[in-house]
């Protein structure tokens, strides 16, 4: 089952339109799953979230904690598209940067019952063919990203298979 979250489409009557998992990969710089560890209201009706990273899905980074900014506040005036998260929420965040700050896209969601591997991770060739950079591709938990020697394409393989595939000159 592929994940089908709700995405913002700027209709004046507030309608929302579904997007495919691939559209989320293409439209966002970073995708991650994490847990909100604290929040604070900042100027202009925004919230600063500190997020403990469970797993990066696109644009993997070394960070274990990341700061992100979202529209709306718990006690403020919020629009129907503001996603307000609270401490301890497990979240799937779609992020883009603006002036060096990580901004939460409006279609980020609470992910308490979300299984990353079965609900969101796409095959590496599907992502690669859609223009996703190899460095931004992540495999399911039990697999490792590798590059085929014959054509330079990304593949996900079992860790215990890597040495054998390299000896057969199948992987770089």
C-alpha positions in Angstrom: 0.0 0.0 0.0 1.4 3.4 -1.0 1.0 6.3 1.4 -1.7 8.8 0.3 -1.5 11.9 2.6 -3.4 15.1 2.0 -1.6 17.9 0.2 -2.5 21.6 -0.1 -4.0 22.8 -3.3 -4.7 26.6 -3.2 -8.5 26.4 -3.9 -10.4 29.3 -2.2 -13.0 26.9 -0.8 -10.4 24.9 1.1 -10.5 21.7 -0.9 -7.5 19.4 -0.6 -6.1 17.0 -3.2 -4.3 13.7 -2.7 -0.7 13.3 -4.0 1.2 10.2 -4.9 4.2 9.1 -2.9 6.4 9.9 -5.9 5.1 13.5 -6.0 6.1 14.0 -2.3 9.6 12.8 -3.1 9.9 15.1 -6.1 8.4 18.2 -4.4 10.3 18.2 -1.1 14.0 18.6 -0.3 13.9 16.5 2.8 11.5 13.8 4.1 11.8 12.3 7.5 10.0 10.5 10.3 10.7 11.7 13.8 9.2 12.5 17.2 8.5 16.1 18.4 10.6 16.6 21.5 9.6 20.2 22.2 7.8 23.2 20.7 7.9 26.9 21.1 5.8 29.7 19.6 7.8 32.2 17.5 6.8 35.4 15.7 4.2 35.7 13.0 2.0 32.8 14.2 4.6 30.1 13.7 5.9 27.2 15.8 9.5 26.1 16.2 9.7 22.3 16.6 12.7 20.3 17.8 12.4 16.8 16.2 14.3 13.7 17.2 15.0 11.8 14.0 13.8 8.3 13.7 14.8 8.0 10.0 15.5 10.2 7.0 13.5 9.0 3.9 15.0 11.6 1.5 18.2 13.6 1.8 19.7 11.6 4.7 21.8 13.6 7.2 23.9 12.9 10.2 21.7 14.9 12.5 19.9 13.2 15.3 17.8 16.3 16.1 16.6 18.9 13.7 14.8 22.2 14.1 11.8 22.9 11.8 9.3 25.7 11.5 5.6 25.3 10.9 2.7 27.7 10.4 0.2 28.2 13.2 0.4 27.8 16.9 -1.5 25.8 19.5 -3.0 29.0 21.1 -3.0 31.2 18.0 -5.2 31.7 15.0 -4.8 28.8 12.6 -5.9 28.1 9.1 -7.3 24.8 8.0 -4.0 23.9 6.4 -1.8 24.6 9.5 -0.5 21.4 10.9 0.0 21.8 14.6 2.0 19.0 16.3 2.5 18.5 20.0 5.3 17.1 22.1 5.7 13.3 21.7 3.8 13.3 18.3 5.5 10.9 15.8 5.4 12.8 12.5 6.2 12.3 8.8 7.6 15.7 7.8 8.0 17.0 4.3 10.6 19.9 4.5 11.9 22.6 2.2 14.4 25.3 3.2 13.9 29.0 3.1 16.7 31.3 4.2 18.5 28.3 5.7 15.5 27.2 7.8 13.6 24.0 7.5 10.0 24.8 6.8 7.3 22.2 7.3 5.2 21.6 4.2 1.4 21.7 4.9 1.0 18.1 3.9 3.2 16.8 6.8 1.2 14.4 9.0 1.0 12.6 12.3 2.6 9.2 11.8 1.7 7.3 14.9 0.4 4.3 13.0 2.8 4.7 10.0 5.1 1.9 8.8 7.8 3.6 6.8 9.0 0.6 4.8 5.5 -0.6 3.7 3.8 2.7 3.4 6.4 5.1 1.9 9.7 3.7 0.7 9.7 3.4 -3.1 12.0 1.2 -5.2 15.3 2.9 -6.0 14.9 2.8 -9.8 11.5 4.4 -9.7 13.0 7.3 -7.7 16.1 7.5 -9.9 14.0 7.5 -13.1 11.9 10.4 -11.6 15.1 12.5 -11.2 15.8 11.8 -7.5 19.6 12.0 -6.9 21.2 8.7 -5.8 22.4 10.4 -2.6 18.8 11.1 -1.6 17.5 7.5 -2.1 16.9 5.4 1.0 16.2 1.7 1.1 13.9 -0.3 3.3 15.4 -1.0 6.8 16.8 -4.5 6.0 18.5 -3.4 2.8 21.6 -1.3 1.8 21.8 1.1 -1.2 24.4 0.0 -3.7 25.3 0.9 -7.3 25.3 -1.6 -10.1 28.7 -1.8 -11.8 27.3 -2.3 -15.3 25.1 0.8 -15.6 25.6 2.9 -12.4 21.9 2.4 -11.4 20.9 2.3 -7.7 19.8 -1.0 -6.2 18.8 -2.1 -2.7 20.5 -5.4 -1.6 20.8 -7.4 1.6 23.9 -6.5 3.6 25.2 -10.1 3.6 25.0 -10.1 -0.2 27.3 -7.1 -0.8 30.7 -8.9 -0.7 29.5 -11.7 -3.0 27.9 -9.3 -5.5 31.2 -7.2 -5.5 33.3 -10.4 -6.1 31.1 -11.1 -9.1 31.7 -7.6 -10.3 28.0 -6.8 -10.1 28.4 -3.9 -7.6 30.8 -1.1 -7.4 
